Amino acid sequence: MEANDIAIKETVPASRKLQAADAAELLKSASKLVVAKGKKISEFKLSQGSTDEAVAAMLGPTGNLRAPTARVGKTILVGFNDDAYTGVLG
């Protein structure tokens, strides 16, 4: 984040488990969701609100929100893929 001169406003420790309800809450203020799982990148347009599919994509096998998760403006990034971050961060 320092390389792109981005200030982190909030950090949530891993001991605080965020689940489906928390993921759905994050999506309420977003217009786009980008989920990276390895090399696969999925994008969801959230113009009509969150969907069960979008929430499920945000969760890992334990049912907890996958890390890292970042909110950049009205875009939520879940998981890490360099191309996805570069595309959103410019």
C-alpha positions in Angstrom: 0.0 0.0 0.0 2.9 2.3 0.7 4.1 1.9 -2.9 0.8 3.5 -4.1 0.7 6.1 -1.4 -2.5 4.7 0.1 -3.5 5.4 3.7 -5.1 2.5 5.6 -8.1 3.8 7.5 -9.1 0.7 9.4 -7.4 -2.7 10.1 -9.4 -5.6 11.4 -7.3 -8.3 13.3 -7.6 -11.9 12.0 -8.9 -12.9 15.4 -12.2 -11.0 14.6 -14.0 -13.4 12.3 -16.2 -11.7 9.8 -18.9 -13.9 8.2 -21.7 -13.7 5.6 -23.7 -11.0 7.4 -20.5 -8.8 7.6 -19.8 -9.4 4.0 -23.3 -8.4 3.0 -23.0 -5.2 5.1 -19.7 -4.3 3.3 -21.5 -4.6 -0.1 -24.3 -2.2 0.9 -21.9 0.8 0.3 -20.2 -0.7 -2.8 -21.1 -0.6 -6.5 -18.5 -3.1 -7.6 -16.9 -6.3 -6.1 -13.7 -7.8 -7.4 -12.8 -11.3 -6.0 -9.5 -12.9 -6.7 -9.0 -16.6 -6.1 -5.5 -17.5 -7.4 -5.4 -16.4 -11.0 -9.2 -16.3 -11.4 -10.8 -12.9 -11.0 -14.5 -12.5 -10.7 -16.3 -9.1 -10.9 -19.8 -8.3 -9.7 -21.7 -5.2 -10.5 -23.8 -4.3 -7.5 -26.2 -1.8 -9.0 -29.1 -3.7 -7.6 -27.6 -4.5 -4.3 -25.7 -7.6 -3.1 -26.5 -11.1 -4.2 -26.1 -14.4 -2.5 -23.5 -15.3 -5.2 -21.4 -12.2 -4.5 -21.5 -12.8 -0.7 -20.5 -16.5 -1.2 -17.6 -15.4 -3.4 -16.3 -13.3 -0.6 -16.2 -16.2 1.9 -13.5 -18.8 2.3 -14.1 -22.5 3.0 -14.5 -21.8 6.8 -17.4 -19.4 6.1 -15.3 -16.4 7.1 -14.5 -13.3 5.0 -11.4 -14.0 2.9 -8.3 -11.9 3.3 -7.1 -9.5 2.3 -10.3 -7.4 1.9 -10.0 -3.8 0.9 -12.5 -1.0 0.1 -11.3 1.5 -2.4 -14.0 4.1 -3.0 -17.1 2.1 -4.0 -15.1 -1.0 -5.0 -14.5 -3.9 -2.7 -11.4 -6.1 -3.4 -11.3 -9.6 -1.9 -8.3 -11.9 -2.1 -5.1 -10.8 -3.7 -4.2 -10.7 -7.4 -1.6 -8.1 -8.5 -3.5 -7.4 -11.7 -6.7 -6.8 -9.9 -5.1 -4.4 -7.4 -3.3 -2.6 -10.2 -6.5 -2.2 -12.2 -8.4 -0.7 -9.2 -5.6 1.4 -7.8 -4.4 2.6 -11.1 
